[in-house]
Amino acid sequence: MKALALITNNNDKQIKWLFDRILAMVAYDVDISIVFVGNGCKQLIENKVWKALPMYGVDEIYDFDATLPRQMFLLASKGISSTNLRLLAEQADIIL
C-alpha cells in the first residue's frame, strides 16, 4: 500500500493533524511520499516538525512549484514535475 500526502498552506493545527496521520501510517508499514506544494513549501522553512520524518523512515519528500530556495529548507526535498506528481498520485492508494 502506498500513500501520498499533499500539503499546502496549512495552519499549525492542521500540520499537527497531518503529521500525526503520517506517523500512524508509518506504524502500519505504509510507503509514504509527501509533496509540499507552492506556499506549503514555507512549512519546510518554518515548521521544524518535518525534520523528524527521516527518523521515521519517510524519505520520499518532494516540493512542487516551490518559490523559495531549497537552501533555506530545514529538510532535504526533491523537486517534482507535474507529470511525475500525476504518476505518484496514480500509484497511491491513499491521498491526504
C-alpha positions in Angstrom: 0.0 0.0 0.0 1.2 3.5 -0.8 0.2 6.9 0.4 0.6 10.4 -0.9 0.1 13.4 1.4 -0.4 16.8 -0.3 0.4 19.7 2.0 -0.4 23.3 1.0 -0.5 26.4 3.2 -2.0 25.0 6.4 -2.1 26.4 9.9 -0.2 24.8 12.7 -3.2 22.8 13.9 -3.7 21.2 10.5 0.0 20.4 10.3 0.0 18.6 13.6 -3.0 16.6 12.3 -1.2 15.7 9.1 2.0 14.8 10.9 0.0 12.5 13.3 -1.6 10.8 10.3 1.8 10.3 8.7 3.2 8.7 11.9 0.1 6.4 12.1 0.7 5.2 8.5 4.4 4.6 9.4 3.3 2.3 12.2 1.4 0.2 9.6 4.4 0.0 7.2 2.7 2.2 4.6 5.1 3.6 1.9 4.8 7.3 2.2 5.6 10.1 -0.3 5.0 13.7 0.8 4.7 16.6 -1.6 4.9 20.2 -0.4 3.0 22.3 -2.9 3.5 26.1 -3.6 3.1 28.1 -0.4 3.2 24.8 1.5 6.9 24.8 0.9 7.1 27.5 3.5 6.5 24.7 6.0 9.9 23.3 5.1 11.4 26.6 6.4 9.0 27.5 9.3 7.9 24.2 10.9 10.6 22.0 12.4 8.3 19.1 13.0 9.0 17.9 9.4 12.7 17.4 10.2 11.8 14.3 12.1 10.4 12.5 9.1 13.6 10.8 8.0 13.9 9.3 11.5 10.6 7.5 10.9 11.7 6.2 7.5 9.9 8.8 5.4 12.5 9.6 2.7 10.3 10.4 -0.3 9.9 14.2 0.3 9.2 16.4 -2.7 8.4 20.0 -3.4 6.2 21.2 -6.3 6.2 24.7 -7.6 8.5 26.0 -4.8 9.1 29.7 -4.9 11.7 29.6 -2.1 15.3 28.5 -2.5 15.9 24.9 -1.3 18.9 26.0 0.7 16.5 27.6 3.2 14.6 24.3 3.7 15.1 22.5 7.1 14.6 19.2 5.3 16.0 18.0 2.1 13.4 17.6 -0.7 13.5 16.8 -4.3 11.7 18.9 -7.0 8.9 17.1 -8.8 7.4 17.9 -12.1 3.6 17.9 -12.8 3.9 14.7 -14.8 5.7 12.9 -12.0 3.3 14.3 -9.5 0.4 12.9 -11.5 2.2 9.5 -11.7 2.8 9.5 -8.0 -0.9 10.2 -7.3 -2.0 7.4 -9.7 0.2 4.9 -7.9 -1.0 6.0 -4.4 -3.7 4.0 -2.6 -4.4 6.9 -0.1 -4.2 10.6 -0.8 -4.3 13.1 2.0 
